[in-house]
Amino acid sequence: MIEDDARLAEMVSEYLGKAGFRVAVASEGRAGLERVTREPFDALVLDLMLPDMDGLEVCRQLRAKSDLPVLMLTARGESMDRVVGLEMGADDYLPKPFEPRELLARLRAILRRGRSGGPANVLRFGRLEIDRDARIVRLEGTERALTGYQFTLLVALAEKAGRVLSRNALMDLVKGEALEAFDRSIDVHISRIRAAIEDDPKRPRRILTVRGAGYVFARQQD
């Protein structure tokens, strides 16, 4: 956990400790970033407002090196700040103030997504290959970078190729729990997935938008 509020960090550490987690805390972004890239953690709880560097920058630098699941904490009320966090690679967000049990639920959700390998096979759509066991996406044999959340979202779409899925349906499939979310978060993640797997993200051929309904993963692809 990277959090400069010592009282909050202590409260969260104690609560998560009772739930079976071992929590390490860093109060500054640089120190926390160095530690999570050096030691084998399962997830990162990251505050947006830090004294030495912005949490968004921490997330950006981490994503250049690791796909470690990131749950971002923010005291800002504007949804745009949350959108930017997702664009930087965060898997989920939680606005302050929050209930510790909701933090625990969200943390468990992103950890389940990271551990679930799915059926022991590979989804293939033309030049696109989705390895559910290894949690790897390849386009023409080249691995494409996605966060854990984005990979799970892509699998949810691909497993139901040809079927239009609403944003609410996708949030239910990916989260698996009735947790707070906002529609724009799905749009942000879809945009990031398209950037990774589409030949031209501005003219997608794999993940299509159905205006007023949601998204559909194309069955036939080159």
VEXDOTOR-759912 format. One line per field, with one value per atom (N, C-alpha, C): x, y, z; residue in three letters. Coordinates in steps of 0.05 Angstrom, whole numbers, m for minus. Layout:
N
x (X|...)
y (Y|...)
z (Z|...)
residu (ALA|...)
This chain:
222
x (17|0|18|12|27|7|10|m9|6|3|18|2|m23|m39|m34|m17|m8|m31|m50|m73|m89|m95|m110|m95|m69|m53|m53|m51|m52|m79|m101|m127|m131|m123|m126|m109|m84|m66|m78|m89|m100|m125|m142|m166|m159|m142|m134|m118|m103|m88|m107|m129|m149|m162|m162|m174|m154|m129|m109|m88|m88|m68|m44|m21|3|7|8|9|35|48|71|63|72|63|87|84|103|88|100|87|93|112|119|119|113|111|136|159|184|192|190|198|180|154|135|139|144|148|173|194|219|214|198|193|176|154|137|150|170|184|207|213|235|225|202|191|166|160|137|111|97|71|48|25|1|m16|m15|m31|m20|m28|m20|m45|m47|m67|m53|m61|m46|m62|m53|m66|m59|m79|m74|m58|m62|m48|m25|0|23|42|59|75|97|109|132|126|107|100|70|57|29|25|3|m3|m6|m16|m19|8|29|55|67|61|69|58|32|18|30|35|46|73|91|117|116|97|94|85|66|56|77|97|119|136|133|150|134|108|94|64|50|21|8|23|13|m15|m35|m61|m60|m73|m72|m100|m105|m130|m123|m135|m128|m148|m137|m153|m152|m175|m176|m196|m188|m205|m219|m212|m224|m251|m270|m297|m303|m286|m291|m286|m305|m302|m278|m271|m250|m223|m219|m195|m193|m217|m217|m212|m223|m219|m189|m176|m147|m132|m140|m126|m129|m153|m157|m141|m139|m123|m94|m85|m57|m51|m72|m68|m79|m93|m105|m127|m130|m150|m177|m177|m202|m196|m217|m214|m233|m227|m244|m242|m264|m262|m262|m247|m248|m271|m282|m278|m291|m280|m291|m294|m310|m313|m292|m277|m257|m266|m291|m301|m304|m310|m312|m284|m264|m237|m229|m236|m230|m243|m269|m284|m272|m265|m253|m225|m210|m184|m186|m204|m208|m217|m234|m244|m221|m203|m181|m161|m159|m141|m153|m179|m192|m188|m191|m188|m159|m140|m112|m106|m120|m114|m130|m152|m170|m159|m150|m140|m161|m185|m206|m200|m216|m212|m185|m175|m148|m147|m152|m150|m144|m140|m134|m156|m165|m184|m169|m177|m164|m184|m178|m194|m176|m172|m154|m126|m115|m87|m86|m109|m110|m112|m95|m95|m97|m116|m120|m115|m93|m86|m96|m118|m131|m115|m99|m83|m60|m45|m22|m29|m55|m65|m48|m45|m29|m45|m43|m55|m34|m37|m17|m32|m19|m29|m6|m12|9|34|29|51|65|58|71|53|65|50|41|16|5|0|7|5|m23|m35|m60|m59|m74|m76|m92|m92|m108|m138|m147|m176|m182|m165|m169|m169|m151|m150|m176|m186|m211|m234|m234|m256|m255|m231|m228|m238|m231|m240|m271|m283|m312|m325|m314|m325|m320|m295|m288|m304|m309|m324|m353|m363|m390|m389|m370|m367|m393|m399|m424|m448|m445|m467|m462|m482|m479|m482|m462|m462|m463|m482|m484|m461|m457|m437|m442|m468|m475|m469|m475|m470|m440|m424|m395|m384|m394|m385|m392|m416|m423|m405|m399|m382|m354|m343|m315|m312|m330|m327|m337|m359|m371|m384|m386|m399|m414|m434|m449|m435|m412|m397|m401|m397|m401|m382|m392|m376|m389|m376|m389|m384|m404|m403|m378|m368|m345|m320|m319|m295|m293|m316|m316|m306|m315|m307|m277|m265|m237|m221|m230|m216|m218|m242|m246|m227|m224|m205|m177|m168|m141|m138|m159|m157|m154|m170|m169|m141|m129|m103|m83|m88|m70|m75|m100|m106|m116|m124|m134|m112|m114|m95|m98|m122|m128|m149|m140|m159|m182|m177|m199|m220|m212|m231|m230|m241|m239|m254|m243|m256|m260|m248|m250|m271|m269|m288|m304|m330|m347|m366|m371|m391|m418|m438|m466|m480|m485|m494|m520|m519|m542|m546|m528|m531|m507|m483|m459|m437|m425|m403|m407|m395|m395|m368|m360|m334|m340|m327|m333|m325|m342|m336|m315|m318|m300|m279|m253|m232|m210|m194|m172|m147)
y (m24|0|25|43|69|90|100|119|136|163|181|187|179|183|160|165|143|130|146|135|117|126|109|84|86|63|42|52|34|20|35|23|2|8|m11|m36|m31|m54|m73|m61|m77|m93|m79|m93|m115|m109|m129|m152|m145|m166|m186|m177|m195|m212|m202|m218|m237|m238|m257|m245|m219|m206|m198|m198|m185|m159|m137|m111|m96|m86|m69|m41|m21|7|24|41|62|88|109|135|153|145|162|145|158|145|131|145|134|109|111|89|65|70|49|36|52|42|24|33|17|m10|m9|m34|m54|m44|m63|m74|m60|m71|m90|m89|m106|m131|m129|m152|m163|m189|m202|m197|m176|m170|m181|m185|m195|m172|m149|m126|m101|m78|m52|m35|m25|m4|22|40|64|89|107|133|151|167|185|209|219|243|235|239|232|256|257|282|286|264|268|265|248|244|236|243|237|207|197|168|159|177|171|165|180|176|149|144|118|95|97|77|75|97|97|83|90|78|48|40|12|m4|7|m7|m12|4|0|m24|m34|m56|m80|m76|m98|m96|m120|m120|m125|m118|m121|m107|m121|m109|m84|m62|m37|m28|m23|m11|18|37|65|78|93|108|138|151|179|194|218|235|255|255|273|263|282|275|272|284|284|257|247|221|221|245|246|237|243|234|204|192|163|151|165|156|157|179|181|159|153|131|105|99|75|75|98|101|96|103|98|69|53|24|13|30|19|m1|m21|m42|m34|m18|m10|15|28|53|52|67|69|97|113|141|142|160|165|184|182|161|134|112|86|68|48|28|7|m1|m21|m47|m55|m80|m77|m53|m50|m51|m40|m42|m72|m87|m115|m130|m124|m137|m131|m105|m98|m111|m112|m124|m153|m167|m196|m200|m181|m184|m182|m163|m160|m183|m194|m217|m242|m245|m268|m266|m242|m239|m246|m239|m245|m275|m289|m318|m336|m327|m345|m349|m373|m378|m386|m395|m403|m430|m438|m464|m467|m492|m497|m497|m475|m473|m444|m441|m415|m406|m381|m370|m358|m366|m355|m342|m318|m304|m291|m306|m297|m294|m270|m265|m260|m259|m254|m279|m282|m306|m297|m309|m303|m329|m329|m353|m349|m363|m359|m370|m391|m403|m384|m376|m358|m329|m323|m295|m277|m286|m271|m267|m244|m238|m233|m246|m242|m234|m216|m208|m214|m232|m241|m251|m265|m277|m258|m232|m212|m207|m210|m206|m177|m173|m146|m142|m118|m113|m104|m118|m110|m114|m98|m102|m127|m136|m159|m154|m130|m124|m124|m112|m111|m139|m156|m183|m197|m195|m209|m197|m171|m159|m169|m171|m181|m210|m227|m254|m256|m239|m238|m232|m213|m206|m229|m240|m260|m286|m293|m318|m316|m292|m287|m273|m280|m268|m268|m246|m243|m234|m233|m225|m197|m179|m152|m153|m141|m140|m111|m104|m77|m72|m47|m40|m54|m54|m67|m97|m109|m138|m143|m126|m130|m126|m106|m101|m125|m137|m161|m184|m188|m210|m208|m183|m179|m178|m164|m161|m186|m196|m219|m212|m186|m177|m151|m146|m121|m98|m90|m68|m43|m20|5|7|17|22|44|54|74|67|73|64|72|96|107|89|75|58|36|25|4|16|40|53|58|66|71|45|23|m2|m13|m10|m18|m3|23|39|29|21|11|m16|m33|m59|m56|m38|m32|m23|m6|4|m19|m40|m63|m83|m87|m110|m102|m77|m68|m58|m63|m52|m22|m12|16|21|29|32|52|70|90|78|55|41|11|5|m22|m43|m67|m88|m113|m112|m135|m129|m107|m99|m76|m80|m60|m48|m22|m8|m10|m18|m18|5|26|51|46|55|53|26|7|m20|m31|m25|m35|m42|m66|m74|m103|m110|m137|m144|m169|m179|m194|m186|m197|m226|m243|m271|m276|m263|m267|m244|m252|m233|m242|m223|m231|m236)
z (0|0|0|m19|m20|m11|13|25|45|43|61|86|88|112|131|150|168|183|191|206|189|164|146|139|134|127|149|174|197|199|195|197|175|151|129|134|142|148|169|190|211|201|186|176|156|137|118|131|152|166|179|190|202|181|155|133|121|131|122|103|99|82|98|85|96|81|96|83|89|68|71|63|77|72|65|44|38|38|49|51|27|10|m13|m38|m61|m86|m95|m94|m104|m88|m62|m45|m50|m52|m58|m85|m105|m132|m132|m119|m118|m105|m84|m69|m85|m98|m112|m137|m148|m171|m163|m137|m127|m113|m100|m84|m97|m91|m104|m89|m95|m84|m101|m89|m104|m115|m102|m111|m98|m109|m98|m94|m69|m63|m64|m82|m89|m85|m68|m64|m88|m96|m119|m111|m86|m77|m59|m68|m52|m50|m30|m25|m46|m56|m73|m103|m110|m138|m140|m161|m165|m168|m156|m158|m187|m204|m232|m245|m237|m247|m237|m212|m200|m217|m223|m238|m266|m279|m306|m306|m287|m286|m280|m262|m255|m279|m295|m318|m339|m339|m359|m352|m327|m318|m309|m301|m288|m293|m292|m294|m267|m245|m218|m216|m205|m202|m184|m193|m178|m172|m146|m136|m128|m141|m136|m117|m98|m79|m87|m86|m93|m76|m67|m51|m70|m95|m114|m123|m126|m132|m162|m179|m207|m220|m235|m248|m268|m279|m298|m285|m260|m246|m245|m241|m241|m269|m289|m316|m323|m315|m321|m307|m282|m268|m283|m294|m309|m335|m347|m371|m366|m342|m335|m328|m326|m321|m295|m279|m254|m261|m245|m250|m238|m217|m205|m188|m179|m163|m139|m118|m95|m84|m85|m75|m45|m33|m5|2|26|46|37|47|39|64|61|82|78|99|96|83|89|77|47|37|8|m5|9|m1|m2|18|19|m4|m9|m30|m58|m62|m88|m92|m70|m71|m78|m65|m70|m99|m109|m137|m157|m154|m174|m171|m146|m143|m155|m154|m167|m197|m208|m237|m245|m228|m234|m233|m216|m212|m229|m240|m255|m283|m289|m315|m336|m326|m345|m356|m376|m389|m401|m402|m411|m441|m454|m483|m491|m516|m527|m546|m543|m562|m585|m610|m633|m652|m660|m679|m700|m722|m742|m732|m733|m724|m694|m681|m652|m636|m615|m599|m569|m555|m527|m510|m496|m480|m452|m445|m419|m396|m401|m380|m373|m393|m388|m385|m391|m390|m407|m432|m452|m477|m489|m514|m535|m558|m580|m605|m620|m646|m666|m685|m703|m689|m666|m651|m632|m633|m615|m591|m567|m543|m540|m531|m527|m498|m488|m459|m452|m432|m420|m390|m375|m347|m341|m316|m309|m314|m308|m312|m341|m358|m386|m399|m390|m401|m395|m370|m362|m378|m383|m399|m427|m439|m466|m468|m448|m448|m446|m429|m427|m453|m468|m495|m515|m515|m535|m530|m505|m500|m509|m513|m522|m549|m566|m592|m608|m620|m636|m620|m593|m576|m566|m568|m558|m527|m514|m485|m476|m458|m447|m428|m421|m401|m374|m366|m341|m342|m364|m367|m365|m378|m377|m349|m335|m307|m289|m294|m278|m285|m310|m318|m308|m308|m300|m270|m256|m227|m213|m222|m208|m182|m176|m152|m157|m141|m144|m130|m142|m131|m147|m135|m149|m173|m196|m219|m235|m255|m272|m301|m317|m345|m360|m354|m369|m364|m341|m336|m357|m365|m386|m412|m419|m444|m444|m421|m420|m424|m411|m414|m443|m455|m483|m501|m496|m512|m509|m485|m481|m495|m493|m506|m537|m548|m576|m584|m568|m574|m575|m561|m560|m582|m590|m608|m635|m639|m665|m683|m709|m728|m729|m727|m727|m705|m681|m659|m665|m683|m689|m708|m721|m738|m730|m706|m696|m713|m715|m729|m711|m688|m669|m648|m634|m614|m625|m631|m644|m624|m628|m611|m624|m609|m618|m604|m619|m607|m590|m566|m548|m535|m542|m532|m517|m528|m514|m534|m530|m547|m556|m579|m589|m600|m594|m604|m630|m652|m678|m679|m690|m693|m714|m738|m760|m760|m759|m759|m777|m788|m805|m789)
residu (MET|MET|MET|ILE|ILE|ILE|GLU|GLU|GLU|ASP|ASP|ASP|ASP|ASP|ASP|ALA|ALA|ALA|ARG|ARG|ARG|LEU|LEU|LEU|ALA|ALA|ALA|GLU|GLU|GLU|MET|MET|MET|VAL|VAL|VAL|SER|SER|SER|GLU|GLU|GLU|TYR|TYR|TYR|LEU|LEU|LEU|GLY|GLY|GLY|LYS|LYS|LYS|ALA|ALA|ALA|GLY|GLY|GLY|PHE|PHE|PHE|ARG|ARG|ARG|VAL|VAL|VAL|ALA|ALA|ALA|VAL|VAL|VAL|ALA|ALA|ALA|SER|SER|SER|GLU|GLU|GLU|GLY|GLY|GLY|ARG|ARG|ARG|ALA|ALA|ALA|GLY|GLY|GLY|LEU|LEU|LEU|GLU|GLU|GLU|ARG|ARG|ARG|VAL|VAL|VAL|THR|THR|THR|ARG|ARG|ARG|GLU|GLU|GLU|PRO|PRO|PRO|PHE|PHE|PHE|ASP|ASP|ASP|ALA|ALA|ALA|LEU|LEU|LEU|VAL|VAL|VAL|LEU|LEU|LEU|ASP|ASP|ASP|LEU|LEU|LEU|MET|MET|MET|LEU|LEU|LEU|PRO|PRO|PRO|ASP|ASP|ASP|MET|MET|MET|ASP|ASP|ASP|GLY|GLY|GLY|LEU|LEU|LEU|GLU|GLU|GLU|VAL|VAL|VAL|CYS|CYS|CYS|ARG|ARG|ARG|GLN|GLN|GLN|LEU|LEU|LEU|ARG|ARG|ARG|ALA|ALA|ALA|LYS|LYS|LYS|SER|SER|SER|ASP|ASP|ASP|LEU|LEU|LEU|PRO|PRO|PRO|VAL|VAL|VAL|LEU|LEU|LEU|MET|MET|MET|LEU|LEU|LEU|THR|THR|THR|ALA|ALA|ALA|ARG|ARG|ARG|GLY|GLY|GLY|GLU|GLU|GLU|SER|SER|SER|MET|MET|MET|ASP|ASP|ASP|ARG|ARG|ARG|VAL|VAL|VAL|VAL|VAL|VAL|GLY|GLY|GLY|LEU|LEU|LEU|GLU|GLU|GLU|MET|MET|MET|GLY|GLY|GLY|ALA|ALA|ALA|ASP|ASP|ASP|ASP|ASP|ASP|TYR|TYR|TYR|LEU|LEU|LEU|PRO|PRO|PRO|LYS|LYS|LYS|PRO|PRO|PRO|PHE|PHE|PHE|GLU|GLU|GLU|PRO|PRO|PRO|ARG|ARG|ARG|GLU|GLU|GLU|LEU|LEU|LEU|LEU|LEU|LEU|ALA|ALA|ALA|ARG|ARG|ARG|LEU|LEU|LEU|ARG|ARG|ARG|ALA|ALA|ALA|ILE|ILE|ILE|LEU|LEU|LEU|ARG|ARG|ARG|ARG|ARG|ARG|GLY|GLY|GLY|ARG|ARG|ARG|SER|SER|SER|GLY|GLY|GLY|GLY|GLY|GLY|PRO|PRO|PRO|ALA|ALA|ALA|ASN|ASN|ASN|VAL|VAL|VAL|LEU|LEU|LEU|ARG|ARG|ARG|PHE|PHE|PHE|GLY|GLY|GLY|ARG|ARG|ARG|LEU|LEU|LEU|GLU|GLU|GLU|ILE|ILE|ILE|ASP|ASP|ASP|ARG|ARG|ARG|ASP|ASP|ASP|ALA|ALA|ALA|ARG|ARG|ARG|ILE|ILE|ILE|VAL|VAL|VAL|ARG|ARG|ARG|LEU|LEU|LEU|GLU|GLU|GLU|GLY|GLY|GLY|THR|THR|THR|GLU|GLU|GLU|ARG|ARG|ARG|ALA|ALA|ALA|LEU|LEU|LEU|THR|THR|THR|GLY|GLY|GLY|TYR|TYR|TYR|GLN|GLN|GLN|PHE|PHE|PHE|THR|THR|THR|LEU|LEU|LEU|LEU|LEU|LEU|VAL|VAL|VAL|ALA|ALA|ALA|LEU|LEU|LEU|ALA|ALA|ALA|GLU|GLU|GLU|LYS|LYS|LYS|ALA|ALA|ALA|GLY|GLY|GLY|ARG|ARG|ARG|VAL|VAL|VAL|LEU|LEU|LEU|SER|SER|SER|ARG|ARG|ARG|ASN|ASN|ASN|ALA|ALA|ALA|LEU|LEU|LEU|MET|MET|MET|ASP|ASP|ASP|LEU|LEU|LEU|VAL|VAL|VAL|LYS|LYS|LYS|GLY|GLY|GLY|GLU|GLU|GLU|ALA|ALA|ALA|LEU|LEU|LEU|GLU|GLU|GLU|ALA|ALA|ALA|PHE|PHE|PHE|ASP|ASP|ASP|ARG|ARG|ARG|SER|SER|SER|ILE|ILE|ILE|ASP|ASP|ASP|VAL|VAL|VAL|HIS|HIS|HIS|ILE|ILE|ILE|SER|SER|SER|ARG|ARG|ARG|ILE|ILE|ILE|ARG|ARG|ARG|ALA|ALA|ALA|ALA|ALA|ALA|ILE|ILE|ILE|GLU|GLU|GLU|ASP|ASP|ASP|ASP|ASP|ASP|PRO|PRO|PRO|LYS|LYS|LYS|ARG|ARG|ARG|PRO|PRO|PRO|ARG|ARG|ARG|ARG|ARG|ARG|ILE|ILE|ILE|LEU|LEU|LEU|THR|THR|THR|VAL|VAL|VAL|ARG|ARG|ARG|GLY|GLY|GLY|ALA|ALA|ALA|GLY|GLY|GLY|TYR|TYR|TYR|VAL|VAL|VAL|PHE|PHE|PHE|ALA|ALA|ALA|ARG|ARG|ARG|GLN|GLN|GLN|GLN|GLN|GLN|ASP|ASP|ASP)
